[in-house]
């Protein structure tokens, strides 16, 4: 039983839901995917939600990558507050480039932990395991009030660490391959079973963008994915939950006419201008799952050598074809709400159909068997925001994907 109303999280007040409040983060869901699938009659449940509920577009946080946006949804705040500003970062104090998966990087409590502390039953299912520890920070699993596990490691989940022994066995679905549409289907199926059998107050379902990196909205594989999702969405809706469907970021083609990746290798440029390895370019899209994107996205940050002429470097980069934004640290903190100590001296954003790379010889693109699709910049910032209840919501840019639980709990409290 939830013992307080409302629940205060990072300066925002969340009402106690009367029914389950669900946020679904469709990784890489460019709005066009939903438009195409609905137009072709493949998503009748989402079509009905759009018509009888609330249909909006929202803005993700920048960089439009997985970790920053999932943690923004989990905390209700931008990266400047929670500290997770990429999948990957450079620590100048250690000279190391590291993944931002560890809870030590999180600077704000999640709404999951705050609702749990208030007595709620909280469920979290993520496709990839890289998000699990961050999303589950502050949860305890000894009272059967928290479940937090990934599809990727569902064979080996335990009650002590995840709230569920062998989640794949519990669900009756084999642990999927990490590079598959089935990884996301596992998330949806687990959400349905949790809602039906375990009855959480708060439920977060977050998927992988494997399909979206490989397939455009009109491709059969993409349409099959959204048709599959719609079946599970209908089951969740039929059980009376208040649901917000949003995304962590969009997805755009980043390739040339011949299908080869369109890339600006900025580390090579910096080496040419400043001397080899004098500057350090960081690609925050980098994570353990680079097969479908080759660590290529539309956002980067660079650490420049002491004493270098930052103004000259910024001017040269701004004059580089395909680069749309070059911001100082202070400008990026202000414009993109980023933590100043976790980005470099400058921040770069590339355009809709081109990516930023480090050095050409550092990217293994052999596994890219489809024309590159990726994200990270402002052109992938627009995401769907659909509620299965009628609510008075703003539009983008005021409406943010990290408002998902703010409005899901309000819908669930009606």
Secondary structure, 3 states (H helix, E strand, C coil): CCCCCCEEECCEEECCCCCCEEEEECCCCCHHHHHHHHHCCCCHHHHHHHHHCEEEEEECCCCCCHHHHHHHHHHCCCHHHHCCCCCEEEECCCCEEEECCCHHHCCCCCHHHHHHHCCCCEEEEECCHHHHHHHCCCCCCCCCCEEEEECCCCCCCCHHHHCCCCHHHHHCCCCCCCCCCHHHHHHHHHHHHHHHHHCCCEEEEECCCHHHHHCCCCCHHHHHHHHHHHHHHHHHHHCCCEEEEECCCCCEECECCCCCECEEEHHHHHHHHHCCCCCEEECCCCCCCCCCCCCCECEEEEECCCCCCHHHHHHHHHCCCCEEEEEEHHHHHHHHCCCHHHCCCEEEEECCCCEEECCHHHCCCCCCCCCCEECCCHHHCEEEEEECCCCCCCCCCCCEHHHHHHHHHHHHHC
